[in-house]
Amino acid sequence: MSPEAVKSPINIKLESMMELARMLVSSSQRDRPASMLYFEYNGRHIYGTLISHHGFFEAYGLPLWVYAEGEGPPEGGFLSYTSREKEAIRFVKTLEAEPRVAYLPIIKLAEKLEILDL
């Protein structure tokens, strides 16, 4: 299938990296954590994920690109998220056995996905 034949997903820009982390953690499963994609585009640091909203009217699913802009490139291969004592996110290089911490893998892309319309 050619890139021209693929429709762009609907963009949903979130307010912050915290919102993106919260969304991905809530959709993660114990044995299959959600991951996020990262790329730099026009000097912006873009973090996001492609999802499909199933059962959208008569379609087989509505493709969504849910993303947030970060302040810089990731400083590690994972984003850690905790909501206790205080909600916080931070980049980490390795996983620790910390209770109540979720880790989201960050996949660095060489360039923006062709199907994204940013």
C-alpha positions in Angstrom: 0.0 0.0 0.0 1.4 3.4 -0.9 1.7 6.2 1.6 -0.8 8.2 -0.5 -3.4 5.5 0.0 -3.1 5.7 3.8 -5.3 8.3 5.5 -3.7 10.4 8.2 -5.0 9.7 11.8 -6.9 12.4 13.6 -4.5 14.5 15.8 -5.3 14.9 19.5 -2.8 17.2 21.1 -2.6 16.8 24.9 -1.8 19.7 27.2 1.4 18.1 28.7 3.6 15.1 28.9 1.9 14.3 32.2 -1.4 13.9 30.4 0.2 11.6 27.8 1.8 9.5 30.6 -1.5 9.3 32.5 -3.3 8.2 29.4 -0.8 5.5 28.5 -0.5 4.2 32.0 -4.3 3.8 32.2 -4.3 1.8 29.0 -1.3 -0.4 29.9 -1.6 -4.0 31.0 0.6 -5.8 33.4 2.3 -8.0 30.8 2.1 -5.5 28.0 2.9 -1.9 28.8 1.9 0.8 26.4 4.8 2.5 24.7 5.3 6.0 23.2 7.0 7.1 20.0 9.4 10.0 19.9 10.8 12.1 17.1 12.0 15.6 16.5 10.1 17.7 13.9 10.7 21.3 12.9 12.6 21.8 16.2 9.8 20.4 18.3 10.1 17.3 20.5 7.1 15.1 19.8 6.0 12.2 22.0 2.9 10.2 21.1 1.1 7.0 20.3 -1.1 5.7 17.5 -4.4 4.1 18.7 -7.6 3.1 17.1 -10.9 4.0 18.7 -12.9 0.8 17.9 -16.5 0.8 16.9 -16.6 4.4 15.6 -20.0 4.6 13.9 -19.8 2.5 10.7 -16.1 2.5 10.4 -13.8 -0.3 11.6 -12.1 2.1 13.9 -11.0 5.7 14.0 -7.2 6.1 13.9 -5.9 8.6 16.4 -2.5 10.2 16.9 -2.4 11.2 20.6 0.6 13.3 21.4 2.3 16.0 23.5 5.3 18.2 23.0 8.2 17.8 25.3 10.9 20.3 26.3 13.7 18.2 24.8 14.7 14.7 23.7 14.3 11.8 26.1 17.1 11.4 28.7 16.6 7.7 28.9 14.8 4.8 27.2 11.8 4.9 29.6 9.4 7.4 31.2 8.6 6.6 34.8 5.2 7.7 36.2 4.1 7.7 39.8 0.9 9.2 41.3 2.0 8.8 45.0 2.9 10.8 47.1 2.8 13.4 44.4 2.1 12.8 40.7 5.4 12.9 38.8 7.1 11.8 35.6 10.8 11.5 34.8 13.1 9.9 32.2 15.1 6.9 33.3 17.7 4.7 31.7 16.9 1.5 33.6 13.9 0.0 35.3 13.9 -0.3 39.1 11.8 -2.6 41.2 9.8 0.3 42.7 6.3 -0.2 43.9 3.6 2.1 42.5 5.8 3.2 39.5 4.8 2.5 35.9 7.5 2.5 33.2 6.6 3.5 29.6 9.2 2.4 26.9 10.1 5.2 24.5 10.8 4.3 20.9 12.9 6.8 19.1 12.0 7.2 15.4 14.6 8.4 12.9 12.0 10.8 11.5 8.3 11.8 11.6 5.9 9.1 10.4 4.8 9.9 6.8 1.1 9.5 7.6 1.2 12.1 10.4 -0.1 15.6 9.4 1.5 17.9 11.9 
